[in-house]
Amino acid sequence: MASAHLSPDLLEVLAARRSQARFRVGVAAAMLAGFGSTVGWTFAFAWFAVYLSLQLVEHLLHRRRSDLPAWAGLTLLSVNAIVFGGYGAMGPVTDGSWGLACGVVLMCGGLLNTALTSQKSLQAFAASAWPFAVYLAAMPFAALAVGAQPHHAVALAIAAALIVSCTIMIWRSAARALIAESEARARAEAADAAKSAFVAMVSHELRTPISAILAGAAEAGRAEGATNRASNLELIGSSARMMRTLLDDLLDLSKIEAGKMGVEVTPFDLRRLMLETTRFWAPEARRRGLRFRLEGARLVPAWVQGDSTRVRQVLNNLLSNALKFTNTGSVTLKFGAATYGGPATLSVIDTGPGMNADQVGRLFTPYGQASDSVARTHGGTGLGLNISRELARLMGGDLRVKSAPGEGAAFHLTIPLPVVSAPTPEIDNTQDREGLRLLIVDDHEVNRRAFTLILQGACVEIAVAHDGVEALEQLAAQPFDLVLMDLNMPRIGGMEAVRRLRAEPGPNRGAPVIALTASVSPKEMAACKAVGMNAFVMKPVEARELFAAIESVLGETAAPVALTA
């Protein structure tokens, strides 16, 4: 049988020894000069010649390290230690108790050096350390031979045992630290690789809807019939919604990683939420030829307390994945009633291909998907399930999965949803009015044009301002019914502009202001409210959300307005 070659760890130790060759030769020269008189100059020079020869042999063998058998490398380490320690072992032979003391010091130094230079290989440590351990074990007997008292020899034996034990502990601690560092480096490299792949995937996911928007816009400009134009506009709209979904995932992930994601606990109609969710996904299930079932509907309470937006988001993520990966069979949305005041369980169960243990283990990691082929085959960012689990935990629950190859997958969202009484319906005091006088404040022309396009049918007058300075000038000159205010602008930002508006007397001191922002964190919302803003709309803005915010703030004024998109 062929001899085993050097392991990678042992190769690293030998390579490190080669880089330390000059240091070892220097130490040997110092030992020759310092202890030559102790061990005798003849022996000292002979020992130095042998030690130098060993270093030369090690240097020559290092060139053939890839072909060197493991036993040869380990033998070389042991012989080096035997020769090095032998210099100290001659101390008690040639110079009595003083030589004994010098020899023990030299062996302790050699043993500690072995622990520090052989961290990556247990074999290398054992091969280098055993000669020093044997020499130290012999020192108590050498002490007796030079006339030491028995109790002195016993003390020396105990000290030698402690030195060997401590050296082993030092090596183990250093080896563990090295392994931990290596594992941390591997995890960091894997995370960097995953993030790089994620950035490439996001770039691809963004290019797809952008290409569709550009193509749809170009065709809409050339289209002659209303049907063709409507089709191109629908393409633009669906592509924009795709981009917004991607952006929402990225923003949610960033807020979760920064610890700024929050949940809002309010009463909501769980039956209506589940019914709307079922109706939303039923057409997609029919298109794919799948059965789409709702189980446990009779157990669903009408009104519960929780975050309806986040519950809907998690269910949409789970149902989207289930329909995406299930080719035949069914997808089931199941409600499990809470028992004895415990949490409720909302489950999404599919008959898809299922997952193995390794895929399940990677399922909830950010920047990754169950397998490398998933993004290529089905698209998506791979963020949905990670975000869903974090949202479930923010709501006081958890998201678990049970799956096996060929047996589909079952995701269980378990969250506290205490049953509450239905809230008193609000009385709609909305009154019709001819239109609004609106001021749009945003430093980007595209945004100003987009908001104007959305609101032009509900306004008799729309004015625009590029920043807070222009906004304050116009607000001081004429009254407005409503102000849409971007937060981040040059010269004067949105919050500072509103603070000055509320502080100075004028025709718009009490005019409602809606903040337009790309990130509504709790801290930012509190700051906006503190300066006098009335509501918030998240960018990118959808018409229904903008009109809902306008209805909300105008409904609080003395002369509310009815708006139609």
N, C-alpha and C positions, 0 to 999 in steps of 0.2 A: 504494500500500500504506500502511496506517495505521502510524504510528510506534509502536514498542514503548514501553510504559509503564515506569515505574520498577520495578525488581525489589524484592522485600521487603528484601533486605540494603541496597540503596541508600536505600530509604525510611527504614530505621532510622538510617543515618548522617546523613541530612538532618534527621531528627527530633532526633537528639542535638545536631546543630549549632544547632538552634533554641534548645535549652535552654542552650547556651553563648554565646548572642549577647551578653549583658551582659559576659561575661568578655572576648570579643574586642574589644568597644568599649572596655573598660577598658585592655586591652593597647595598642590603637591610641592612646588618649589619653596613655598613658605614653610611647609612642614619639614622639608629637608633642612632649611636654615635654622628653624626654631627648635627642632627636637633632635637634630642630628647628634648632638652631644649626649642626649639622653639615651638613644637606642644604639649609639655607636656609628661613627662615620662610615665605616665600611658597609655595614648593613644599610645605612641610609642611602648611600649612593646606588647600591645594588637595587634597593627597593624602587628608587626613583627611575632607574633605567627600565625595570620591568613595567612600572606604571606607564611610562611614556610609550613603551612598545604596545601596551594594551590600547592606548588611545589611538595609535597609528593603525592597529588592526581594526578597531571599531570604525575609524574613518574610511578604510578601504572597503570594509563590508557594507558600509552604508550605501555605497554606489550600486550594490547589487541587492538592495533591501527588498525589492519586489520578488526576487527569487529565493530569498533567505528563508529557510525553514524556521518555524516558531521556536523549536528547541535551541537552535543556534543563537538566536537573539536573546533568549532568556539565560542561556549559559554564559553569554558575554556579560550580561548584567551581574550575574552572580560572581563571576571571576573578578570583575572590577571591584565589587564590594569586598571580596575575600582579600585581595591585594591591598586595598585601601585600609581596611580594618586591621590587617596584619601588622601594619606599621605601628599602630597603637598597642597591639597585643605584645609587642616586644618590650614595651616600657617596663613592666614589672620584672622581666627577665634580666634586663641590663642595668636597671637603676632603682630597683626596690620600690618602696612605697611612693616615692616621687614619680617614678616612671609609671606606676599603677594609676596615679591620679591623672597624669597627662594622657594615658591611654584611654581611660574612661571618658574624658572630655572629648577626645577625637572621635570616639565611637558614637557618642551622643550626637555630635555635630553631623556625622555621616548618616545616622539614622533619620534625623530630622530633615536633612537635605533630601533623602530618599522619599519621604512622605510628601514633600513639596513638589518634587520633579516627576512623580509617578502617579499623579492624581487621576489620569485618564485610563489607567490600566491596573487592575488588581494583580494580574500576572506579573507585570513589571515591578510592582511594589513588593510582592512576595519574593521574587527572585533577587531583588536588591537588598531587602531588609533582613532576610534570615541570617546571612553571615554576621551582621552587626549584633543581632539578638543572641547568636551563639557565643560571640566574643564577650558580650556583657554577662551572659550566664556563667562564663568561665572566670570572670574577674573575682568573685568571692573566693574561689579556690586559689587563685593567684595571690590574693591577699593573705590567706593562711600560709602560703608557701614563703612569703617574705616576712613572716613573723607577726601578722596582725592577730588580735584577740578574736576568739570565736564570735562574740557578740558584734564586733566590728564587721566581720564577714557576713553575718546575718543582716545587719543594717545595709551593707552594700548590695546584697542579693535583693532585698526589698526595694531599694532605690532603683536597681536595674529593672526589676519587674514593672515598677511604676513608669519608668522611662519608656519601656517597650509598649506598655498599655496606652500611655498618653500619645505615643507616636501613631499607634493604630487608630486612636480616636481622631487625631488630627487629620490623618489620611481620609478616614470615612467622612468627616465633616467637609473637608475640601472637595472630595469626590462628589458628595451630594450637592454641594453648592455649584460645582461645575455642571452636573447633570441638570439641575434646576435652571441654570443660566442657558444651557444648550436648548432645553425644552422651551424656555421663554423666548429665545431667539427664533426657534422653529415656529412657535405660535405667532410671533410678530411677523415673520416672513410669510406665513400662510395667510394672516389677516391682510397684509399688504397686497399679496397676490389676489385675494378675494376682492379687495377694494378696487384693484386695477381692473379686474374682470368686470366688476360691477359698473365702474365708470364707462368702460367700453360698451357694456350692455345698455346703460342708460343713454349713451350717445346714439346707439342704434334705435332704441325705443323712441327717442325724440325725433330722429331723422324721418321715421316713418310718417307720423302725423304732419310734420312740417312739409314733407314732400306732397302729401295729400292736400294740405291747405293751399300750397302754391299752385298745384295743378287745378284744384277746384276753383280758385280765384281767377286763374287765367281762362278757364273754360267758361266761367260765369260771365266774364266780360265779352266773350265771343258768342255765347249762346243766344239764339234768336227766340226760341219758344219758352213759354213760362214753365213748362214741365222740365225742360233741360236745365233752366236756371235754378229751379227749386231743387233738383237733384244735386247740382253742384254746391249749392248752399248747404244742403244737408251733409254733404261730404265734409265741407269746411267745419260745420258745427260738431259733427261726431269726432273729427280729428282734434279739434280744440278741447273737447271734453276728455279725450284720451290723454292729451298733454296735461290737463289739469289733474287728472287722477294720478299721474306720475309725480307731478309737483307736490300734491297733497301727501303722497307717501314719503317723499323726501323730507318735507317739512315736519311731518309727524315723527319720523325717525330722529331728526335733529333735535326736536324738542324732548323726546324721550331720553336720548343720550345725554342731554344737558340737564335733565331733571326738571324741565319746565312744563311738561304735559300735565294737564289737570282734567278732572271730570266734574260735571255739573249734576247735582242730584235734585231732580224735580219730578213731580207727578207726570206720568204719561200713560197713554192707552196702549198696553202691550198687545191686546187683541188686534187693534188696528195696525200696529207696527208689523206684526207677523203676517197679517192679511195683505198689507201693501207689499211686503217683501216677497211673499208668495206670488202675487200677481205680477210683480216686476220680473221675476225669473222664469215664470211659467212659459212665456213665448220662446225663450232660449232653449228650455228643455224640450218643447215640442219640435223646434227646429232640428234638434240633434236626435230626435226619435227616442227620447228618454221619458220614463214615467216620473212625474214629480208629485210627491205626496206630502201632506201635512198631517202629522200624527199628534194626538194629545190635545187637539184644539179645544175640546170641552173642558179641559183642566186649566186653560189659560185664564188668569184673572183679568178683569177689565182694566183696572187702574193699578199701577204699581209705582214705586219710587225708585228712580235711578237716572242714568244718563242715556236717554233715548238715542241721541246722535251716535254715541259710541257703541251701543248695542247693535244699532242698525249697521254701522260700519263693520263690526266684526262678523255679523251674519252675512253681509254682502261679500266679504272676503272669502268666507268659508264656502258659500254657495257658488261663487265664481270659480273657485278651485275645483269643487266637486263636479260641476258641469264641464269644466275644461278637460279634466282627466278621465271622465267616464264616457266610454264609447257605447256601451250597451247596458241595459238594465234600468236602474232607477236612482234617484236622489231623493232623500227624505229629510224634511225639517221636522224635528220632534221636540215636543215640550214635555219636560218632566217636572211635575209639581213639587214645590218645596214641602218638606216634612218637618213638623214640630218647629217651625220658624227658621228652618235651615235655608240654604241658598237654592235657587231654582236652577234647572239645567236645560239649556237649549242645545240640541244636538243636530249635527249635519252628517248624514250617513250616506255613503255612496257604494256602488258595486264596481268601482274602478279596478285597476290592476293591483292596488295595494302597494305596500312598501316594506322593505326589509329593515332590520334593526339599525343598520348604518344610515339609511336614508331618514329614518325617523329621528335619529340622533342629530342630524344636520338640519332638520326641518325648520326649527325656530331660530336658527342663527341668522343674524343680519348679513347682507351681501352674499348670501348663498341660497341654493335651492336643493331639492332632494337629490338631484343628479345633474351632471354637467350638460346632459342632453336636453334637460327641461327647457332652459332658456332658448335653445336653438329651435326646439319643436313647438313650444307653446308661447314663447315670449314672456313678458312680465319682468318685474324687477326683483322678485324673490324677497320683497320686504313685507308683504301682506301678513304672513303668518307671524313673523316676529313682532310686528306692530300689534297684531290682534292679541297675542299673549300678553304683551306689556299693558295694553288697554284693559284686558280682563283683570290683571293684577292691580291696576290702578283703581278698578271698580270694586276691589275687595274679593275677587274670585281668582279663577285660573282657567286656562285653556289646555286640555289634554287631548291626546290622540291615541287611538288603538288601531293597529293595522298589521297585516301580514301579507306576503306576496300571494296574489290570487284571491284575496278575501276582501278587497275594498278597504275603505278607511272610515273611521267614525271619530269625528271631532266633537268634544263635549265642552261647551262653555258653561261654567258653573259660577254664578254671581248672585249676590244677595239682591232680591227684588221684593221688598216688603209690600204687601197689599195695602192700598190706601183708598180713601173715599174719592169719588169723582169730584174735581174742583167745580166751583160755581162758574157757569159760562159767563164770559164777559159780554156786556151789552155793546153792540156796535153803534157808535154815535157818528159814524162817518157821514159827512155831508159833501155833496157835489160842489165843485167849483170849476170855473172855466180852465184854470191851469196854474202852473207855478212859475215863480220867478226864481231861477236857480243860478248859483255861482259854483262853477267847477274849478278847483284849485289843484293843479298837478303839473309837475315840471316836464312830463313826457307828453309830446304832442299826440302820440298814438293813444294814450289813455284818455286824453281830453276828447279826442274824436270818437272813441268808443263809447264813453259815457254820454256824449251828446247824441250819438246814434240811438242809444237805448232809451233816452229820456225825452227826445224831441217831441214825441206824440203827447206827452203829459205836461209840457211846459209851454207857456206863452213867451217866455224869455229865458234864454240861456246865455250867461256870461262866463268867460273863462279867464283864469289868471295863471301865470307861470310859476309863481312862488308866493311866499307869505307876504312879501312887501307889496306886490301888486294886489293881492287879495285884500289887505287892509285898506289900501287906497280906494278900491271899489266899494268895500263894505262901508266906508265912511261917506261915500257919495250918494248911494241909493239903497233903498230897502230890498231885501231878498227874503223869500219864504223859506229857503233851505240852502245850506252850504255843504258841498262835498269836498273834504279836505284831505289831501295826501299828507303823510307824516314826514317823510324824508325829502326835503327840497333844499336847494341852495339859498343862500342869504338868510332867510327866516323859514324854519320848519313849521310843520302843521301845529304842533303843540304850543310853540311860542306864539304863533299867530293867533290862536284861539285864546290864549291867556291874555294877550293884549286886547283882543276884541271884547272879552268879558270885563276887563278892567276899566275901559274907557267908555264914556257915554257916547251913544250914537244910534242910528236907526236900526242897527242889527245886533245890538248888544245881547238881546235875548233870542236871536234867531237860532233854530236848531242846526247843529253841525254833526255830520256823519264822517267818521274817520275812515280813510281808505288806506289799508296797510297790508303788507305781505306776511306779517307775523303778529298775531294777536296773543301775546303771552299775558299771563295774569298781571305781571308787573307793569307791562305797557298799558294794559287796559285800565289799571288803577291810576296810572299817571294821566291818561287821556281824560278820565272822568274827573280827576282833580282839577284840571284846567278848564273844564266846562263842556267837553264833548258829550253828545247825547247817545251815539250808537257807533257800531263798528261794522265794516264790511270787509271781508277778506279778499285780497287779490289772488288770482284772477277773478274778476267779478262776473257773476251770472245775473241776468236780468231779474229773475224771480227773487233772488236774495236781495238785490238792491231795492226793488219795489217793496219787499217786506220790511226792510229797515226804514224806508221812507214812510210807509204807512204807520210804523211803530212810533217814530218820533213826531210825526204830524198829528197822530192820534192823541198825543199828550198836550197839544196846544189848544188854544181857544177856538181855532177855526181849522179843523182837520180837513184833509183833502182826499178824495177818492181817486186812485190811480189805476190806470189800465196799461198793461204792457203792449 
